[in-house]
Amino acid sequence: MDDSSLTWDDGALVTIDQRGLPHEVRQLRLGTVDEIIEAITTLAIRGAPAIGIAGAFGVVIATRAHTAAGEIGAMPGAATDGVVDVAAVHAEADRIAAARPTAVNLAWAVERVRARIADGADAVLAETLDMLAEDGRVNLAAATHAADLVQRLCGARPLRLLTHCNTGRLATSAVGTAIGALRVLHERGAVADVLVDETRPLLQGARLTAWELAEAGIPHRLTIDSAAAWAMATGQVDAVLVGADRITANGDVANKIGTFALALAARHHGIPFVVVAPESTRDTGMATGAQIVVEERAAAEVTGFGGVATAPAGTAVFNPAFDVTPAELVTAVVTENGLAYRNSDEFDANGRALGNDSPRIGPPVDTDRPPVTDAAQHATPAPDRVTDPTRAGNRTNSASTHDAARTEQGRAIATIARQLYARGWMPGTAGNISVRLGDDALITASGLSKGELREDDTVLVTVADTTPLPGQHRKPSAETSIHTAVYRTRPAGAVVHVHSPFATALATTAAEPGDAVTPLRISGYELLKGFGLADPSTVAIPVFPNWPEVPRIGADIETYLRENPTAPPILCIAGHGITTWGDTLAQARDRAECLEALCELITRTGRTAATPLEIG
């Protein structure tokens, strides 16, 4: 869709100096670590994905600078065949990662290339170039998913959209996130007008976004930030699209200052508020936005502009660069993997956005199963939410019934399976993932490596009796009964079953001998907020005995969940693994990540936040 805004040329990073736009398009050539850091801190390079990639190139430059000459006769300054001063490069990497604290992508990208430092500058460069290539593909995928969502929420008509700050190719390396979605919608002929917040105090909207939209031929109007709510009130906005600098495990979103106010206004007026970001912006190790360090910038950015003072000398200033929007104000977070977070309060029982007649994206909605809120995850399921086992024998459906949804959800399952395989949580053929499709569930097939899973490596089974639908050539996972036990007792949309090491080990240690379920009690950790608990200060995680016959494990789980309607959406099986579920596949995965991180903390400390771990 665009050429990259970041390029590597003969040992230097070449990019556009965003400080000169829109009046001057000047090139920056950055060949030292200090130059990279200065460009990031002075906003010559800005935007979470862009500063991440720039930071990675900074590590390349640092590695080249701290590599001794190799064999006699090697060219001076050569970055190959020499010895890397690994400690010195790591110190430079630390400086780069600390240049801006709020955006997670900078630290993420630096950490990704750190692993290659000892292999030499060429290895670090290769990893960074891979990251650069990935960024364009990732952004286009996220932008396309977001465009699909907005059209499903708002209808197939020319839309009036609002965006904040700059989220285009200048803020990434190519395409953009929220602006990428605007580009996709424009190509579909679905944009009537884009309102661009000027984005005080540095006017990224006025200087950068208006420039990018004009370059792309997208119709737009510039407005002052404080006019956005009035534009919504007077019917000039159908949806708000923004980017993000960090998204925590519970869905809180850090973004350019002013985003929180937009979300409040959008909620008041019943307007979808959609966040578009790459998966690398999601920080599942941080439980909530309360933990985010919000950067505060110089007073001069507020007391004047362009060298002209606009406030009395000595005026005290409050100048946060970002704010944090609570998850409950976000309609959806969309990444390259699709819908990563959905606020169920903004969708009715038919999966439609409140105040809107257009359906959401995703698989066909089972109107007998309302969307899951955090409270609903722990409520006693109403009879019409649970599949009636007596209906199973009357089913005439075959696997072809869900063809469209199966392709989409199979792709999502395969993507997340590969991610979890890479973490070592689904080694070999172990572990399984499922998504509910009405009265059926789509689950990973048996005997396949999760690292090589494809979208068609799934099997449809009936939730009522775990029977595969006719017309399929693969067998479902041996642990399917664990998934269907959850679906029969909870209105879950997806289930993840993995063998993450810390959670599995802790549960195995905690389990009591015999056939009873052991509660693993944990309290005081911030990560508990990632489970959507009514009381996030404490949890009792059920640990089930590991029977050789998996259906027996499934039966134990079903009995327990029916008898304990307030049980959390997570469980452990001693010596086996963990199972988590949620409204969406992304939420089920996130809860598995939170559980593993929580158990690692407990294993390393031997304590809860305040007291020694209590089991019993």
ZIKA-V557262 format. One record per backbone hydrogen bond with DSSP energy under -1.0 kcal/mol. NH is the residue of the N-H (numbers start at 1). CO is the residue of the C=O. E is the energy in kcal/mol with one decimal. If there is no record, write none. Layout:
# ZIKA-V557262
((NH CO E) (NH CO E))
This chain:
# ZIKA-V557262
((5 173 -2.7) (7 14 -2.4) (9 12 -2.9) (13 30 -2.6) (14 7 -3.3) (15 28 -2.0) (17 26 -2.7) (18 16 -1.0) (18 44 -2.3) (20 17 -1.7) (24 20 -2.0) (28 15 -3.4) (30 13 -3.0) (36 32 -1.9) (37 33 -2.7) (38 34 -2.6) (39 35 -2.2) (40 36 -1.9) (41 37 -2.8) (42 38 -2.3) (44 39 -1.6) (45 39 -2.2) (50 171 -2.3) (51 47 -2.7) (52 48 -1.6) (53 49 -2.1) (54 50 -2.6) (55 51 -2.3) (56 52 -1.9) (57 53 -2.2) (58 54 -1.9) (59 55 -1.5) (60 56 -1.7) (61 57 -2.4) (62 58 -2.4) (63 59 -2.5) (64 60 -2.4) (65 61 -2.3) (66 62 -1.6) (67 64 -1.1) (68 83 -2.7) (74 71 -2.5) (78 75 -2.0) (85 66 -2.9) (86 84 -1.6) (89 85 -2.1) (90 86 -2.6) (91 87 -2.0) (92 88 -1.9) (93 89 -2.6) (94 90 -2.2) (95 91 -1.7) (96 92 -2.3) (97 93 -2.7) (98 94 -1.5) (99 96 -1.7) (104 245 -2.4) (108 104 -2.5) (109 105 -2.8) (110 106 -2.2) (111 107 -2.5) (112 108 -2.0) (113 109 -1.8) (114 110 -1.5) (116 113 -1.9) (117 114 -1.8) (119 116 -1.1) (120 117 -2.0) (124 120 -1.9) (125 121 -2.9) (126 122 -2.4) (127 123 -2.1) (128 124 -2.2) (129 125 -2.8) (130 126 -2.0) (131 127 -2.0) (132 128 -2.4) (133 129 -2.3) (134 130 -2.5) (135 131 -2.1) (136 132 -1.1) (137 133 -1.3) (138 134 -3.3) (139 135 -2.7) (140 136 -2.1) (141 137 -2.1) (142 138 -2.6) (143 139 -2.9) (144 140 -2.2) (145 141 -2.4) (146 142 -2.5) (147 143 -2.4) (148 144 -2.4) (149 145 -2.3) (150 146 -2.7) (151 147 -2.2) (152 148 -2.0) (153 149 -2.6) (154 150 -2.7) (155 151 -2.0) (157 155 -1.7) (159 190 -2.3) (161 193 -2.6) (162 239 -1.8) (163 195 -2.3) (176 174 -2.7) (177 167 -2.6) (181 177 -2.0) (182 178 -1.8) (183 179 -2.4) (184 180 -2.3) (185 181 -2.6) (186 182 -2.5) (187 183 -2.4) (188 184 -1.2) (189 186 -1.7) (190 185 -2.8) (192 159 -2.7) (193 159 -1.7) (194 219 -1.0) (195 161 -3.4) (196 221 -3.1) (197 163 -2.2) (198 223 -2.1) (203 199 -1.5) (205 198 -1.2) (206 198 -1.5) (207 203 -3.2) (208 204 -2.0) (209 204 -1.9) (210 205 -2.4) (212 208 -2.6) (213 209 -3.0) (214 210 -2.1) (215 211 -2.1) (216 212 -1.8) (218 213 -2.5) (221 194 -2.7) (223 196 -2.7) (227 224 -2.0) (228 225 -1.6) (231 227 -2.2) (232 228 -2.0) (233 229 -2.4) (234 230 -1.8) (235 232 -1.6) (236 231 -2.8) (238 160 -4.1) (239 160 -1.1) (240 272 -2.7) (241 162 -2.6) (242 274 -2.2) (245 254 -3.4) (246 254 -1.4) (247 281 -2.1) (248 252 -2.1) (249 286 -3.2) (250 287 -1.5) (251 248 -1.8) (253 325 -2.5) (254 246 -3.2) (255 323 -2.1) (257 321 -2.0) (259 256 -1.8) (262 258 -1.6) (263 259 -2.4) (264 260 -2.3) (265 261 -2.3) (266 262 -2.8) (267 263 -2.5) (268 264 -2.2) (269 265 -1.8) (270 267 -1.1) (271 266 -2.8) (274 240 -2.9) (275 332 -2.8) (276 242 -2.7) (277 334 -2.4) (281 278 -2.0) (282 279 -1.6) (283 247 -3.5) (286 283 -1.6) (291 288 -1.5) (292 289 -1.5) (297 319 -2.6) (301 298 -1.2) (302 299 -2.0) (303 299 -2.1) (305 308 -2.2) (308 305 -1.7) (310 303 -3.5) (311 303 -1.3) (315 312 -1.6) (321 295 -3.2) (323 255 -2.3) (325 253 -3.3) (329 326 -2.0) (330 327 -1.8) (331 273 -1.9) (332 273 -1.2) (333 341 -2.1) (334 275 -3.1) (335 338 -2.8) (338 335 -1.9) (340 333 -2.4) (341 333 -1.5) (343 331 -2.4) (346 343 -2.1) (347 344 -1.8) (348 352 -3.2) (351 348 -2.3) (353 358 -1.1) (354 346 -2.3) (356 353 -1.8) (360 351 -1.2) (369 366 -2.4) (377 373 -1.7) (378 375 -1.2) (385 382 -2.2) (391 388 -2.3) (392 389 -1.2) (394 391 -1.2) (395 392 -1.5) (399 470 -1.8) (401 398 -1.9) (402 399 -1.0) (403 400 -1.6) (406 402 -3.5) (407 403 -2.1) (408 404 -1.9) (409 405 -3.1) (410 406 -2.5) (411 407 -1.8) (412 408 -1.7) (413 409 -2.8) (414 410 -2.3) (415 411 -2.1) (416 412 -2.2) (417 413 -2.6) (418 414 -2.1) (419 415 -1.7) (420 416 -2.5) (421 417 -2.3) (422 418 -2.1) (424 421 -1.6) (425 420 -2.3) (430 427 -2.7) (432 497 -2.5) (434 495 -2.6) (435 442 -2.0) (436 493 -2.4) (437 440 -2.7) (440 437 -1.9) (441 461 -2.6) (442 435 -3.1) (443 459 -2.7) (444 433 -1.8) (445 457 -2.0) (446 475 -2.9) (450 428 -1.9) (452 449 -1.2) (457 454 -1.8) (459 443 -2.9) (461 441 -2.5) (462 467 -2.5) (463 439 -2.5) (466 462 -1.7) (469 460 -2.5) (477 444 -1.3) (480 477 -1.6) (482 479 -1.5) (483 479 -1.0) (484 480 -2.5) (485 481 -1.5) (486 482 -1.3) (487 483 -2.3) (488 484 -2.2) (489 486 -1.0) (490 486 -2.1) (492 490 -1.5) (493 582 -2.7) (494 582 -1.6) (495 434 -2.0) (496 580 -2.9) (497 432 -2.8) (498 578 -1.8) (499 425 -3.1) (504 500 -2.0) (505 501 -2.5) (506 502 -2.6) (507 503 -2.4) (508 504 -2.1) (509 505 -2.2) (510 506 -2.1) (511 507 -1.8) (518 543 -2.4) (520 541 -2.8) (522 539 -2.4) (524 537 -2.3) (528 525 -1.5) (529 526 -2.1) (530 527 -1.8) (531 528 -1.6) (532 529 -1.0) (538 535 -1.3) (539 522 -2.4) (541 520 -2.7) (543 518 -2.4) (544 572 -2.9) (552 549 -1.2) (553 549 -1.1) (554 550 -2.4) (555 551 -2.4) (556 552 -2.3) (557 553 -2.5) (558 554 -2.6) (559 555 -2.4) (560 556 -2.5) (561 557 -2.8) (562 558 -2.0) (563 559 -2.0) (564 560 -1.5) (567 564 -2.0) (571 579 -2.1) (572 542 -2.6) (573 577 -2.8) (574 544 -2.5) (576 573 -2.2) (577 573 -1.5) (578 498 -2.7) (579 571 -2.5) (580 496 -2.5) (581 569 -1.9) (582 494 -1.8) (588 584 -2.2) (589 585 -2.5) (590 586 -2.7) (591 587 -2.1) (592 588 -1.5) (593 589 -2.3) (594 590 -2.6) (595 591 -2.3) (596 592 -2.4) (597 593 -2.5) (598 594 -2.6) (599 595 -2.4) (600 596 -2.1) (601 597 -2.0) (602 598 -2.1) (603 599 -2.5) (604 600 -2.4) (605 601 -2.0) (606 602 -3.3) (608 611 -2.8) (609 523 -1.3) (613 606 -1.0) (616 519 -1.2))
